[in-house]
Amino acid sequence: MPEFPQQVHALLVRLEAAGFAAYLVGGCVRDLLMGRQPVDWDAATSARPEQVLELFAPDALPTGLQHGTVTVSLDGCRFEVTTFRRDGNYRDSRHPDHVEFTASLEEDLSRRDFTVNAMAMDRGGRLIDPFGGQEDLRYELLRCVGDPDRRLTEDALRIMRGLRFAATLGLAVDGPTAGALHRHRALLGEIAVERIAVELKKLLCGRAAADILLEYADVLAVVIPEIAPAVGFQQHNPHHCFDVWEHSVRALAAVPPDPIVRFVLLLHDLGKPETFFLDEAGVGHFYNHGKASAEIAQRVCQRLRLDRHTSETVERLVRWHDVEIPLTEKGIRRQLRRLGETDLRRLLQVKRGDNLAQHPAYLGRQAHITQLEQLLEVVLQEQQCFSLRQMAVKGGDLLALGLSGRAVGEALDALLDQVVEGKLPNDRELLLLYVKEKLL
């Protein structure tokens, strides 16, 4: 029997004691069967929303009454409690125009997206599985409940959710469901980009992300049209044995699941088709493809309405992904000044993934990247100066010398240049002497 937190038992017991049926449903049941600790706990009940509100007052909030959902908080644990329901017609490919409450748990489960999410469990651990979700988990299969065409056209976000579940849970998509995912991909154009971005981020960090990105490039291209030219685009370059899209996907899969790093690698070479040049020897070149890819990354991030920090970081790392970093402490300090520690570490991961997806003859580059990482640790451990925050001279010191306004910032930048380039030590007296002799 799966082990539930005490709050889960308390929730179900209180509903049952009041005469209502109550079950855990959806993702938490799936996770329990997979031996994973659920992040969210959802419950379904025969109680109407107003009855749930009264039963758990004052610890209940009407967060989705039109769909029968109440949020209940018990000892720091939050539950989405929804009344058994059947959905009306879906007129906008996203939401039912109305819902009707029902006394049937199976009817409630029948409206759900995939069989692995259409299971329920009572507080004794008994599984209710009318659509074979447990067996699909056993065979690592993702399958729509009922008719795939109906399920996906009802709510087009299920297309992205399906890809995300397949990628994160490592499930193979069954034939009819896969066909429907491809057929109805255009419906993603009707879904709010913010919702798509949430699913895409999770998909990219999934353990089977590469398989899904390769198989469903046409679906992803509805969201990111710039993907389409990269699919099947041969590079005609000795460094590469994959087309642009497969190279990008393999690079993404070769790094840890940091969402920013994986998003960078998804986009890092999408500028290659527009910068391609075939020389007289039949060798392909992509001059300035980093810049072109960065411009694409900027457009994609804006289109998906990603937050400003993520957008700027992704665009910057795509722009820098192909720039050579000298294997010197000065070279590391320069990059630390430009990017900071966090993003320099990300850039090195990007370079590692990029190289791992190249022709095996060039994998010796991994040793160079490892040396750069080791050199970074030396610079950081020695607390070598690469930022204004670390400078031995501050703005107040320059004001005391008579500088003012913009001249203070310009002088600090000039001093930091000298320190990063190794021309001056980070010593207060020597830096102030330099200001007096060179800048005043």
N, C-alpha and C positions, 0 to 999 in steps of 0.2 A: 504494500500500500504506500503511495507517495506521502511524503511528510509535508503538511501544510503549516504555515505560521499560525500561531494561536489566534491572530486577528481574523484569519480566513474562517476558522471553525466558528468563531464568535459571530461573524456575519451570517453564515449559513444557518447556524442554530437559531438565531433570533428570528430570521425569516420563517423557518420551519415551525418554530414555537408559536408563531402568530397564525399558522394555518396555511402558509404559502409553500409552493414548491420552489426550490432554490438550487442552483448548480453553478459550478465554475464552468466557463465556456471560453472557446477561442484559443488565443495564443498561449495562455498560461497552461492549458491542458496539453497542448502540443509540446510545450517545453518540458513539462513534467514527464511525459512519455519518452522524451529524448534524453532524460537524465540531466536537464539543464534547470538552473534556478530561474523561475520567471521574474521578469522585471516589472511587469504590470499584471494585476489580478482583476479579471472581469467576471461578473456574475450575471446570470439571467434568472428571472423569477416570474412566477405567475402574479405577483403583487403589482398593482397599478402604481404609477409614479407617485401619486399623492399618498398612497399607503406606505410606500418606502420612505417618503419624506417624514411622515408622521411617526413611523416606527423608529427612525434613527435620529429624530430631532434631539438636540440642535446640531448634530454632526453630519447633516446631509444638506447638499446644495442642489437646486434644480438646474443642472448644467446643460440638459438637452431634453426638456420635457416634450417637445414636439416629436421626438423620436423615442420617448419613453425612458430616457436615461437620467439617473440621479447619481451624483458623486457622494460617496459615504467615506468618512474618515474615522478610523478606529485605532486608537493608540499609535498614531503616526503612520498608519498604513492606509492608502487611498484605494478605493474600489469604484469602478464604473458598474453600476447596477442597472440593468435594462430589463424592462418588461418583455416577456415573450411577445413577438410581433410578426406580422407579415407585411411586406412592402407593397405599396401601390406601384403604378407605372413610373418608370424613370424617363423623364422628358428632356433632361439636359445632359445625359450621359454621365451623371454624377450623383444626383440625389433623387430619392423617390418623391413623387408629388404629395404623397400622404402615407401614413402607416396605420395599420389596424392591429390592435392588441388581440392576442389569442391565448387560449389555455394550453396550447400544444407546444412542447419543447421541440419536437421533431420538425414542426412547421417553422419554428424560429431558426433551427439549424439549417433548414433547406434553403434559406435566402442568403447564406454566407458564401464567400468567394471560392475557397479551395477546401478540399476534403480534410486536409490536415488542420484546418482552422474551424471545422464544422463538427467538433466533438464537445461533449460535456462530461462533467464528472461530479458525482455527489460527494458529500463530506466523508462518506465511508470509503471513497476511492473507487466506486463502481463507475465504469466507463459507459457512456451512451454514445454510440458511434454508428448512426444509421447509413452513412455513406462510405464507409471503409477507410477512414482516415488513418487508423492505426496500421492497417495493412500497407497503405501507401507509404507511411513512414518507414515501415520495415523494409520495403523495397526501394526506398529513397526516391519516391515519385511525387511530382506535383501535378495535381489533377483538379480541374474545376468541379464544383458541385453541379451535377446535372449537365445541361447543354452549355458548352463553353462559349458559343456565340452569344447566347442570352446573358450569361454571367458577365462577360466583358463589355457588352454594349450597354448593359444596365449602368455600370459604373466604370468608365474608362480608366480611372486611376488604378483599377485592378490589373491593368496591363503592366504598369510599372511595379506594382506590388508583387505580381507574379514573378517578374524578373528578379526582384529583390529577394524574395523567398528562395528562389532557386539558387541564387548566388550565395546568400548567407547561410542557408541550411544545407547546401550541397545536394540539392534535389534535381533529378532529371525531369524535364517537362514531358508529360505524355503526349502522344501524337496529336490527338484532337485538340488539346489545349494549346500546343505549340502552333498548330495551324491557325487557330483563332487569334493568338497573339500577333502573328504576322498579318493576318487579314484585316484586323481592326486597328492597326497601329496609328492610322491617321486621326483617330478619335482623341489621341493624346493632345492634339492641337486645341481641344476644347477645355483642357484641364488647367487650373491655376498653376502657374510656373513654380510658385512657392511649394506646392504639394509635390510636384514632380522633383524638385531639387532635393527635398528630404529623402525621397525614395532613391534617387540617384546616388546620393552620398552613401547611403547604407549599402547599395548594390556594389559600388566601387570598392568597398572595404570587405566584401564577402570573400570567403575562401575559394569559391568557384566563380569569381568575377570574370576571369579570363574566358572560360567556356561560354558564359552568357553573353559577354560583349562580342565575341566572335560569331556566335550563332544568331544573335539578334541585332546586328549592326543596323539593319534597315529600320528596326523599331526605335533604336536610340537616335537615328538620324532625323526622326521627326522632331525630337527635342533639340538636337544639335546637328543642324543640316550640314555643317562643315565636315562632319564625319564621312559623308557619302563619297567625296572625291578621293579620300584616302583609302577606301576599301578596294583592294586589288591593284593599287597603284605600285607598280614595280619600281625599285630604286636603282637598278642597274649600277650598283656600287659594290666594290669588293668588301666593304665593311658590313654589308647587309645581306641576309639570306631570306628575309621576309618582306612582304609588301608593307607600305607605310602603316596601315591600320593594324596588321598583326604584330608588327614591331612595337607599336604603341601599347597594345594590349599585353603583350608578353613583358614589356618593361614595367607596366603597372603591377602585374602579378608578381614581379620579382622583388618587390620592396615590402616592408611592413605596412600594415593597414592604417597609416596616417592619412586621413581624408584629403588633406591639402597636397601631400606628396603624390598620392594616387591621382588626384584631379590634374595636377601638373603633368604627369606622365600621360594621362589620357589625351591632353591637348598639345603636348610639347612639339609634335611634328606635323600638326595639321596644316601648317603653312608650306609644307614641302611640295604638294602638287602645283601650287601657283609659282613656286620659285625654281622648278625643275629645269635643268639644262643638260643636254646630252652632248658631250664633246666628240671630237672626230674619232677618238678611239672607242667610242661607244660606252663611255663611263658617265654615269649620272652624277650631277652636282646640284647642290641646293643652297646657293649663295644667299646669305641673309635670311635663311628660313627661320632662325630664332626670332627675329624681329617680326616677320610675317605671322608666325605662330602666336607671338605675344599679342598682336593686334586681334587675332581670332579669339584668344583666351579672354581678352578684355570684353569683346562683344558677347561671348558666351556667358561670362559671369554677370554682365549687366542684364542679359536676357533672362537668366535664371533668378535674378534679383538676389544674388548672394550678398552677404554683409560686406561692408567696405573693406575690413581687414582681410578677409578671405580673398576677395577679388583682387586687391592690390598685391597680396602675397603670391597668388597664383600667376598673375600677369608678370610679376618681376622674376619669379623663378623660371617661368617658361622662356623669358627673354635671355636669361643667363645660363640656360641649361647646357649650351654648347661652348661656352667661353672657357678657355684654358686657364687653369689656376697654377701659377708657378709653384714648384715644390720647394718653397723657402718660407721662413718665418715671416718675412716681409710680405710675401704673396698672401699668406694666411691673414695677416693683420689687415691688408687692404680689403680682403673680402669680408672680414669681420666688421670693418668700418662701414662697408656698403650695406651689408645684410643683417648684421647682428649674429649672435651665436645660434639661436634657434633656427633661423632661416639658412645659415650656412650649413648646419647639420642636415637640413632638409635638402639643400642643393647637392650635397655629397651623396645623399640617398638617391636623388634623381639621377645623378651621373652613374651611380652604380647600377640602377635598374636599366638605364639607357644602354649601358655597355653589355649587360647580361642578355639583352635582347638582340645583340648584333651577331655577326658571323662568329662561330667558335674560334676562328683563327685570331681574333682580336680580344679574347677574354683576358689576356695578360694585362690589360688595362686595369683589372681589379686590384692588382698589387699597387699600382700608382694611387688609386683612390684610397686604399688602406693607409698608405704612407701620408696622404693628405690628412686623413682623420687622426693619425698619430701625431702629426705636426700640430694640428689644431689643439690636441690635448696639452702639448708642451706649452703652446702660447697661452692657453687658459690657466694652466697650473702655475706658470711663472707670472701670471697677472700682468702680462705685457699690455701696454696701453694701445687701445684702438678706438676709444670713444671719448667724447668731451667729458663725460661723467668721471672717467678715470684720470683725467689730466690733473697734474699737480698745480696748474695755474687755473684760476677761475675768473669769471667776469669781473668780480669786485677788485681783483688784483690789477686788471687793466684799467678799470675806472680810476684807480688810485694813481695810475701813471698819466692820466689825462685823456685817455681815449673815451669816446662816448658814442652812443647810438649804434648805427650799423657797423661802425669801425671795430667795435668790441667783438661782434660775432665773426667778422672777417679775420681779425687777428687770431681768435681762438682756432678757427679753421686752418689758418696758416701754420700755427704751432702744431696742431694735430697732424698736419701733413708731414712736418719735419720729424715728429716722433714715429709715426707709422712707417715712414720711409727709412727709419734708422739713422737719420742725419743728426738728431738730437736725442739725448736721454730725457726721460720724463722726470726732470729735476726742476724744481721751482725756480731756483736761483739762475740756472742756465737758461731757462725759458724766458724769464723776465729780462735777462741780459740780451737775449736775442731780440726781444721786442724793442728794447731801448736802442739797439744798434741798427736794426734792420727795418723796423716798422714805424718808429716815431720820426 
